[in-house]
Amino acid sequence: MTSSNTAQGSLQYAPLLGTLTVIPWTGERSDGERNPPFLLAYSLGDGREGAEAGEEAMHAVINQIGLRTGAGPIDVATSPGIPITLLVQAGRAVLTMPYLKAQCAVPPEWEEDAGATGSVYFILATQPWPEGVPGKPVSEEALRAFVGDEAVLTGAAHCLVPVSSLRG
């Protein structure tokens, strides 16, 4: 079980997007190998003009920063025009990009996997998830149902974000 965290959005899209939230999780290790951990950003759909307007605003944000929905993951490390950074340090992840700055606590295995692989698989969902309320536990089953939904996956932007830390 994990908890979601509130993110800060820009003034331009904030009224339409409503509450932006991030949630971290790790996948199963295959043959003892570490895989990049996951970070999901989504809206609760509680924006001023409703969930549909929020979904349209999220599409605009994705396009504006150089990502695309429905495509395979983009490696931010080899795409210098995509302004997304991720700092991972002392059990916290800080995601920074236009229109969104989020800080969340991450479990030790998430931080270990991020450090070992050097990147995080970031999903920016356009579809709202009103059940993923910040500060409340999200069950593994609920997270799996949302992230595993084909409409959520194909409507989202996917990228690998390199991990940075304050350590030398």
C-alpha positions in Angstrom: 0.0 0.0 0.0 1.2 3.5 -0.8 0.0 7.0 -0.4 -0.4 9.7 -3.0 1.0 13.2 -2.7 -0.2 16.6 -3.8 1.7 18.5 -6.5 1.9 22.2 -7.2 0.7 23.3 -10.7 1.2 26.5 -12.6 -1.4 29.2 -12.6 -2.2 28.8 -16.3 -3.6 25.3 -16.1 -4.2 24.8 -12.3 -7.9 25.9 -12.4 -8.6 23.3 -15.1 -6.4 20.5 -13.8 -7.5 20.7 -10.2 -5.5 18.7 -7.7 -2.4 17.1 -9.2 -1.1 14.1 -7.5 1.9 11.8 -7.7 2.4 8.3 -6.4 5.5 6.1 -6.5 5.7 2.3 -6.7 8.1 -0.5 -7.6 7.5 -3.5 -9.9 8.5 -7.1 -9.4 12.1 -7.9 -9.8 12.8 -10.3 -12.6 15.6 -12.8 -12.0 17.0 -10.7 -9.2 17.5 -7.7 -11.5 16.3 -4.3 -10.6 14.0 -2.4 -12.8 13.4 1.3 -12.8 10.7 2.2 -10.2 7.5 4.0 -11.3 6.2 7.5 -10.7 2.6 8.3 -11.7 1.2 11.9 -12.0 -2.5 12.4 -12.4 -5.3 14.8 -11.7 -8.2 14.1 -9.4 -10.5 15.6 -12.0 -11.7 18.3 -9.5 -10.8 21.3 -11.7 -13.0 24.3 -12.1 -14.6 23.1 -15.3 -14.8 19.4 -14.5 -12.9 16.2 -15.4 -13.2 16.5 -19.2 -11.6 20.0 -19.2 -8.9 18.8 -16.9 -8.1 15.9 -19.3 -7.9 18.4 -22.2 -5.6 20.6 -20.1 -3.3 17.7 -19.3 -3.0 16.9 -23.0 -2.0 20.5 -23.6 0.6 20.3 -20.8 2.0 17.1 -22.2 2.3 18.5 -25.8 3.8 21.8 -24.6 6.6 20.1 -22.8 7.5 17.9 -25.7 5.9 14.6 -24.7 3.3 12.6 -26.6 0.4 10.4 -25.5 0.0 6.9 -27.0 3.7 6.6 -27.8 6.4 4.5 -26.3 8.5 5.9 -23.5 10.8 8.8 -24.3 14.3 8.8 -22.7 14.6 12.2 -21.1 18.4 11.7 -20.8 18.7 11.7 -24.6 16.0 14.3 -25.3 17.4 17.6 -24.0 14.4 19.6 -25.0 12.1 17.8 -22.4 12.3 19.9 -19.2 11.8 17.2 -16.6 14.2 16.5 -13.7 14.0 14.2 -10.7 16.0 14.5 -7.6 16.1 11.4 -5.3 17.6 11.8 -1.9 17.0 10.6 1.7 13.7 8.8 1.1 12.2 11.6 -1.0 11.7 12.2 -4.7 11.3 15.7 -6.1 9.9 15.9 -9.7 10.2 19.2 -11.5 8.7 20.1 -14.8 6.7 23.0 -16.3 3.3 23.1 -14.6 4.2 20.6 -12.0 6.5 20.3 -9.0 6.0 17.4 -6.7 7.8 16.0 -3.7 6.9 12.7 -2.2 8.2 10.2 0.2 9.5 7.0 -1.4 10.0 3.6 0.2 13.6 2.3 0.5 13.3 -0.2 -2.3 12.0 2.5 -4.6 15.1 4.7 -3.8 17.4 1.7 -4.2 16.0 0.7 -7.6 16.2 4.4 -8.7 19.8 4.6 -7.7 20.7 1.2 -9.2 19.0 1.8 -12.6 19.7 5.5 -12.8 16.2 6.3 -14.0 12.5 6.3 -13.1 9.7 5.3 -15.4 7.3 8.3 -15.3 3.7 8.1 -16.4 1.8 11.4 -16.8 -1.9 10.3 -17.0 -4.4 12.4 -18.8 -7.3 10.5 -17.4 -8.3 11.7 -13.9 -8.3 9.3 -11.0 -10.6 10.8 -8.3 -10.1 7.7 -6.0 -6.3 8.4 -5.7 -6.8 11.1 -3.0 -3.6 12.6 -1.6 -2.7 11.5 1.9 -5.0 8.4 1.9 -3.6 4.9 1.4 -4.0 3.4 -2.1 -4.2 -0.4 -2.2 -2.1 -2.3 -4.6 -5.3 -3.6 -6.3 -6.6 0.0 -6.9 -3.3 1.2 -8.3 -3.0 -1.8 -10.5 -6.6 -1.4 -11.8 -6.0 2.3 -12.7 -2.5 2.0 -14.2 -3.4 -1.3 -15.9 -6.5 0.2 -17.6 -5.8 0.3 -21.4 -7.4 3.8 -21.8 -5.2 5.2 -19.0 -2.0 3.7 -20.5 -2.7 4.7 -24.1 -3.9 8.2 -23.1 -0.8 8.8 -20.9 2.7 10.1 -21.7 5.5 7.8 -20.8 9.1 8.6 -20.2 12.3 7.5 -18.5 13.6 10.3 -16.3 17.3 10.2 -15.1 17.8 10.3 -11.4 20.0 12.9 -9.9 21.1 13.2 -6.2 22.9 15.7 -4.0 25.7 13.2 -3.5 28.8 13.6 -5.6 
